[in-house]
Amino acid sequence: MSSIFGDRFKVSIFGESHGPAIGVVLDGLPSGIKLDDERITTE
């Protein structure tokens, strides 16, 4: 499953629908952008 935001960002989610974990790929982010792991985990 993936979503495209504007003409720059693409978010792709992968994993099993009933499995223990999923993953995400973020395309189009500029290098050096820091992500807040704690905020992502709590969302």
C-alpha distance matrix in Angstrom:
0.0 3.8 7.1 10.5 13.7 16.8 17.5 17.2 14.2 10.6 8.4 5.8 5.5 6.8 9.6 11.3 11.0 14.7 15.4 17.3 14.8 11.4 10.9 9.7 10.6 12.4 13.6 16.6 18.4 22.1 23.7 25.7 23.5 23.9 21.3 22.9 21.7 23.6 22.1 18.5 19.6 21.4 18.7
3.8 0.0 3.8 6.8 10.1 13.2 13.7 13.4 10.5 7.0 5.4 4.1 6.1 8.8 12.2 14.5 14.3 17.9 18.3 19.6 16.7 13.0 11.6 9.2 9.1 9.8 10.6 13.2 15.2 18.9 20.9 22.9 20.7 21.6 19.3 21.3 20.6 22.8 21.1 17.6 19.4 21.2 18.3
7.1 3.8 0.0 3.8 6.6 9.8 11.1 11.2 8.4 5.8 5.3 6.6 8.8 12.1 15.4 17.7 17.1 20.6 21.1 22.2 19.2 15.6 14.0 11.1 10.7 10.0 10.5 12.2 14.1 17.8 20.3 22.3 19.8 20.9 18.8 20.7 20.7 22.7 20.4 17.4 19.7 21.0 17.8
10.5 6.8 3.8 0.0 3.8 6.4 7.3 7.7 5.8 4.4 6.4 8.7 11.8 15.0 18.6 21.1 20.8 24.2 24.6 25.5 22.3 18.6 16.5 13.2 11.8 10.1 9.4 10.0 12.4 15.7 18.6 20.9 18.6 20.4 18.8 21.2 21.8 24.0 21.6 18.9 21.7 23.0 19.8
13.7 10.1 6.6 3.8 0.0 3.8 6.3 6.6 5.2 6.2 8.1 11.4 14.1 17.7 21.2 23.7 23.2 26.5 26.8 27.3 24.0 20.5 18.4 14.8 13.6 11.0 10.4 9.9 11.6 14.6 17.9 19.8 17.2 19.1 17.8 20.0 21.2 23.2 20.4 18.2 21.4 22.4 19.1
16.8 13.2 9.8 6.4 3.8 0.0 3.8 5.7 6.7 8.7 11.5 14.6 17.6 21.1 24.7 27.3 26.8 30.1 30.5 31.0 27.7 24.1 21.8 18.2 16.5 13.6 12.2 10.7 12.6 14.9 18.6 20.7 18.4 20.8 20.1 22.6 24.2 26.2 23.4 21.5 24.8 25.7 22.5
17.5 13.7 11.1 7.3 6.3 3.8 0.0 3.8 6.4 8.4 12.0 14.7 18.2 21.3 25.1 27.9 27.9 31.3 31.4 32.0 28.6 24.9 22.2 18.6 16.2 13.3 10.9 9.0 11.7 13.7 17.2 19.9 18.2 21.0 20.8 23.7 25.2 27.7 25.2 23.1 26.5 27.8 24.8
17.2 13.4 11.2 7.7 6.6 5.7 3.8 0.0 3.8 6.9 10.3 13.4 16.8 20.0 23.7 26.8 27.1 30.3 30.0 30.2 26.6 23.0 20.1 16.3 13.7 10.4 8.0 5.5 8.0 9.9 13.4 16.1 14.5 17.4 17.4 20.5 22.1 24.8 22.6 20.6 24.0 25.5 22.9
14.2 10.5 8.4 5.8 5.2 6.7 6.4 3.8 0.0 3.8 6.7 10.0 13.3 16.6 20.2 23.3 23.6 26.7 26.3 26.5 22.9 19.3 16.5 12.7 10.4 7.2 5.7 4.8 6.8 10.0 13.1 15.4 13.3 15.5 14.8 17.8 19.0 21.6 19.5 17.2 20.4 22.1 19.4
10.6 7.0 5.8 4.4 6.2 8.7 8.4 6.9 3.8 0.0 3.8 6.5 10.0 13.1 16.9 19.9 20.3 23.6 23.2 23.7 20.2 16.5 13.8 10.2 8.0 5.9 5.0 6.5 8.9 12.4 14.9 17.3 15.2 17.0 15.7 18.5 19.0 21.7 19.7 16.9 19.7 21.6 18.9
8.4 5.4 5.3 6.4 8.1 11.5 12.0 10.3 6.7 3.8 0.0 3.8 6.6 10.1 13.6 16.7 16.9 20.1 19.7 20.0 16.6 12.9 10.4 6.9 5.8 4.9 6.4 9.0 10.2 14.0 15.9 17.7 15.3 16.3 14.3 16.6 16.4 18.9 17.2 14.0 16.4 18.4 15.8
5.8 4.1 6.6 8.7 11.4 14.6 14.7 13.4 10.0 6.5 3.8 0.0 3.8 6.6 10.4 13.4 14.1 17.4 16.9 17.7 14.4 10.6 8.3 5.5 5.1 6.6 8.2 11.5 13.0 16.6 18.0 19.9 17.9 18.5 16.3 18.4 17.6 20.1 18.8 15.3 17.0 19.3 16.9
5.5 6.1 8.8 11.8 14.1 17.6 18.2 16.8 13.3 10.0 6.6 3.8 0.0 3.8 7.1 10.0 10.6 13.7 13.2 14.0 10.8 7.1 5.7 4.4 6.5 9.0 11.4 14.8 15.7 19.3 20.3 21.7 19.5 19.4 16.7 18.1 16.6 18.7 17.7 14.0 14.9 17.3 15.1
6.8 8.8 12.1 15.0 17.7 21.1 21.3 20.0 16.6 13.1 10.1 6.6 3.8 0.0 3.8 7.1 8.9 11.7 10.7 12.0 9.1 5.7 5.2 6.2 8.3 11.6 13.8 17.5 18.4 21.8 22.3 23.7 21.9 21.6 19.0 20.3 18.1 20.3 19.9 16.1 16.3 19.0 17.3
9.6 12.2 15.4 18.6 21.2 24.7 25.1 23.7 20.2 16.9 13.6 10.4 7.1 3.8 0.0 3.8 6.5 8.7 7.1 8.8 6.6 4.5 6.2 8.8 11.4 14.9 17.4 21.0 21.6 25.0 25.2 26.3 24.5 23.7 20.8 21.6 19.0 20.8 20.8 17.1 16.4 19.0 17.9
11.3 14.5 17.7 21.1 23.7 27.3 27.9 26.8 23.3 19.9 16.7 13.4 10.0 7.1 3.8 0.0 3.8 5.4 4.7 7.8 7.4 6.8 9.6 12.3 15.1 18.4 20.9 24.5 25.2 28.6 28.9 29.9 28.0 27.0 24.0 24.4 21.6 22.9 22.9 19.4 18.2 20.4 19.3
11.0 14.3 17.1 20.8 23.2 26.8 27.9 27.1 23.6 20.3 16.9 14.1 10.6 8.9 6.5 3.8 0.0 3.8 5.8 8.8 8.9 8.3 11.4 13.5 16.6 19.5 22.0 25.5 26.1 29.7 30.4 31.3 29.0 28.0 24.7 24.9 22.2 23.1 22.7 19.2 18.1 19.6 18.2
14.7 17.9 20.6 24.2 26.5 30.1 31.3 30.3 26.7 23.6 20.1 17.4 13.7 11.7 8.7 5.4 3.8 0.0 3.8 6.8 8.5 9.5 13.1 15.9 19.2 22.2 25.0 28.4 28.8 32.2 32.6 33.3 31.0 29.6 26.2 25.8 22.9 23.3 23.3 20.1 18.3 19.7 18.8
15.4 18.3 21.1 24.6 26.8 30.5 31.4 30.0 26.3 23.2 19.7 16.9 13.2 10.7 7.1 4.7 5.8 3.8 0.0 3.8 5.7 7.6 11.2 14.5 17.8 21.0 23.9 27.4 27.5 30.8 30.8 31.3 29.3 27.7 24.5 24.2 21.0 21.7 22.2 19.0 17.0 18.9 18.6
17.3 19.6 22.2 25.5 27.3 31.0 32.0 30.2 26.5 23.7 20.0 17.7 14.0 12.0 8.8 7.8 8.8 6.8 3.8 0.0 3.8 7.2 10.7 14.2 17.6 20.7 23.9 27.3 26.9 29.9 29.6 29.7 27.7 25.7 22.5 21.8 18.3 18.8 19.8 16.9 14.4 16.4 16.7
14.8 16.7 19.2 22.3 24.0 27.7 28.6 26.6 22.9 20.2 16.6 14.4 10.8 9.1 6.6 7.4 8.9 8.5 5.7 3.8 0.0 3.8 6.9 10.5 13.9 16.9 20.2 23.6 23.1 26.2 25.9 26.0 24.1 22.3 19.1 18.8 15.5 16.5 17.3 14.1 12.1 14.7 14.7
11.4 13.0 15.6 18.6 20.5 24.1 24.9 23.0 19.3 16.5 12.9 10.6 7.1 5.7 4.5 6.8 8.3 9.5 7.6 7.2 3.8 0.0 3.8 7.0 10.5 13.6 16.7 20.2 20.0 23.2 23.3 23.8 21.8 20.5 17.3 17.6 14.8 16.4 16.5 12.9 12.0 14.7 13.9
10.9 11.6 14.0 16.5 18.4 21.8 22.2 20.1 16.5 13.8 10.4 8.3 5.7 5.2 6.2 9.6 11.4 13.1 11.2 10.7 6.9 3.8 0.0 3.8 7.0 10.2 13.3 16.7 16.6 19.7 19.7 20.4 18.6 17.6 14.8 15.8 13.3 15.6 15.8 12.1 12.0 15.2 14.3
9.7 9.2 11.1 13.2 14.8 18.2 18.6 16.3 12.7 10.2 6.9 5.5 4.4 6.2 8.8 12.3 13.5 15.9 14.5 14.2 10.5 7.0 3.8 0.0 3.8 6.5 9.8 13.1 13.1 16.4 16.9 17.9 15.9 15.4 12.9 14.5 12.9 15.5 15.0 11.3 12.4 15.4 13.9
10.6 9.1 10.7 11.8 13.6 16.5 16.2 13.7 10.4 8.0 5.8 5.1 6.5 8.3 11.4 15.1 16.6 19.2 17.8 17.6 13.9 10.5 7.0 3.8 0.0 3.8 6.4 9.9 10.3 13.6 14.1 15.8 14.2 14.6 12.8 15.3 14.3 17.5 16.9 13.5 15.3 18.3 16.6
12.4 9.8 10.0 10.1 11.0 13.6 13.3 10.4 7.2 5.9 4.9 6.6 9.0 11.6 14.9 18.4 19.5 22.2 21.0 20.7 16.9 13.6 10.2 6.5 3.8 0.0 3.8 6.7 6.8 10.3 11.5 13.3 11.4 12.4 11.0 14.0 14.0 17.2 16.1 13.1 15.7 18.3 16.4
13.6 10.6 10.5 9.4 10.4 12.2 10.9 8.0 5.7 5.0 6.4 8.2 11.4 13.8 17.4 20.9 22.0 25.0 23.9 23.9 20.2 16.7 13.3 9.8 6.4 3.8 0.0 3.8 5.8 9.0 10.7 13.4 12.1 14.1 13.6 17.0 17.4 20.7 19.4 16.7 19.4 22.0 20.0
16.6 13.2 12.2 10.0 9.9 10.7 9.0 5.5 4.8 6.5 9.0 11.5 14.8 17.5 21.0 24.5 25.5 28.4 27.4 27.3 23.6 20.2 16.7 13.1 9.9 6.7 3.8 0.0 3.8 6.4 9.0 12.0 10.9 13.7 13.9 17.5 18.7 21.8 20.4 18.1 21.3 23.5 21.5
18.4 15.2 14.1 12.4 11.6 12.6 11.7 8.0 6.8 8.9 10.2 13.0 15.7 18.4 21.6 25.2 26.1 28.8 27.5 26.9 23.1 20.0 16.6 13.1 10.3 6.8 5.8 3.8 0.0 3.8 6.4 8.7 7.1 10.0 10.6 14.2 15.8 19.0 17.7 15.9 19.2 21.4 19.7
22.1 18.9 17.8 15.7 14.6 14.9 13.7 9.9 10.0 12.4 14.0 16.6 19.3 21.8 25.0 28.6 29.7 32.2 30.8 29.9 26.2 23.2 19.7 16.4 13.6 10.3 9.0 6.4 3.8 0.0 3.8 6.4 6.2 9.9 11.7 15.4 17.5 20.6 19.6 18.3 21.6 23.8 22.5
23.7 20.9 20.3 18.6 17.9 18.6 17.2 13.4 13.1 14.9 15.9 18.0 20.3 22.3 25.2 28.9 30.4 32.6 30.8 29.6 25.9 23.3 19.7 16.9 14.1 11.5 10.7 9.0 6.4 3.8 0.0 3.8 5.6 8.8 11.3 15.0 16.7 20.1 19.8 18.6 21.6 24.1 23.3
25.7 22.9 22.3 20.9 19.8 20.7 19.9 16.1 15.4 17.3 17.7 19.9 21.7 23.7 26.3 29.9 31.3 33.3 31.3 29.7 26.0 23.8 20.4 17.9 15.8 13.3 13.4 12.0 8.7 6.4 3.8 0.0 3.8 6.2 9.5 12.8 14.9 18.1 18.0 17.5 20.3 22.7 22.3
23.5 20.7 19.8 18.6 17.2 18.4 18.2 14.5 13.3 15.2 15.3 17.9 19.5 21.9 24.5 28.0 29.0 31.0 29.3 27.7 24.1 21.8 18.6 15.9 14.2 11.4 12.1 10.9 7.1 6.2 5.6 3.8 0.0 3.8 6.6 10.0 12.5 15.4 14.8 14.3 17.4 19.5 18.9
23.9 21.6 20.9 20.4 19.1 20.8 21.0 17.4 15.5 17.0 16.3 18.5 19.4 21.6 23.7 27.0 28.0 29.6 27.7 25.7 22.3 20.5 17.6 15.4 14.6 12.4 14.1 13.7 10.0 9.9 8.8 6.2 3.8 0.0 3.8 6.6 9.2 12.0 11.9 11.9 14.6 16.7 16.7
21.3 19.3 18.8 18.8 17.8 20.1 20.8 17.4 14.8 15.7 14.3 16.3 16.7 19.0 20.8 24.0 24.7 26.2 24.5 22.5 19.1 17.3 14.8 12.9 12.8 11.0 13.6 13.9 10.6 11.7 11.3 9.5 6.6 3.8 0.0 3.8 6.0 9.0 8.6 8.1 11.0 13.1 13.1
22.9 21.3 20.7 21.2 20.0 22.6 23.7 20.5 17.8 18.5 16.6 18.4 18.1 20.3 21.6 24.4 24.9 25.8 24.2 21.8 18.8 17.6 15.8 14.5 15.3 14.0 17.0 17.5 14.2 15.4 15.0 12.8 10.0 6.6 3.8 0.0 3.8 5.6 5.5 6.4 8.8 10.3 11.1
21.7 20.6 20.7 21.8 21.2 24.2 25.2 22.1 19.0 19.0 16.4 17.6 16.6 18.1 19.0 21.6 22.2 22.9 21.0 18.3 15.5 14.8 13.3 12.9 14.3 14.0 17.4 18.7 15.8 17.5 16.7 14.9 12.5 9.2 6.0 3.8 0.0 3.8 5.5 5.2 6.1 8.7 10.1
23.6 22.8 22.7 24.0 23.2 26.2 27.7 24.8 21.6 21.7 18.9 20.1 18.7 20.3 20.8 22.9 23.1 23.3 21.7 18.8 16.5 16.4 15.6 15.5 17.5 17.2 20.7 21.8 19.0 20.6 20.1 18.1 15.4 12.0 9.0 5.6 3.8 0.0 3.8 5.5 5.2 6.3 8.7
22.1 21.1 20.4 21.6 20.4 23.4 25.2 22.6 19.5 19.7 17.2 18.8 17.7 19.9 20.8 22.9 22.7 23.3 22.2 19.8 17.3 16.5 15.8 15.0 16.9 16.1 19.4 20.4 17.7 19.6 19.8 18.0 14.8 11.9 8.6 5.5 5.5 3.8 0.0 3.8 5.5 5.3 6.3
18.5 17.6 17.4 18.9 18.2 21.5 23.1 20.6 17.2 16.9 14.0 15.3 14.0 16.1 17.1 19.4 19.2 20.1 19.0 16.9 14.1 12.9 12.1 11.3 13.5 13.1 16.7 18.1 15.9 18.3 18.6 17.5 14.3 11.9 8.1 6.4 5.2 5.5 3.8 0.0 3.8 5.6 5.3
19.6 19.4 19.7 21.7 21.4 24.8 26.5 24.0 20.4 19.7 16.4 17.0 14.9 16.3 16.4 18.2 18.1 18.3 17.0 14.4 12.1 12.0 12.0 12.4 15.3 15.7 19.4 21.3 19.2 21.6 21.6 20.3 17.4 14.6 11.0 8.8 6.1 5.2 5.5 3.8 0.0 3.8 5.5
21.4 21.2 21.0 23.0 22.4 25.7 27.8 25.5 22.1 21.6 18.4 19.3 17.3 19.0 19.0 20.4 19.6 19.7 18.9 16.4 14.7 14.7 15.2 15.4 18.3 18.3 22.0 23.5 21.4 23.8 24.1 22.7 19.5 16.7 13.1 10.3 8.7 6.3 5.3 5.6 3.8 0.0 3.8
18.7 18.3 17.8 19.8 19.1 22.5 24.8 22.9 19.4 18.9 15.8 16.9 15.1 17.3 17.9 19.3 18.2 18.8 18.6 16.7 14.7 13.9 14.3 13.9 16.6 16.4 20.0 21.5 19.7 22.5 23.3 22.3 18.9 16.7 13.1 11.1 10.1 8.7 6.3 5.3 5.5 3.8 0.0
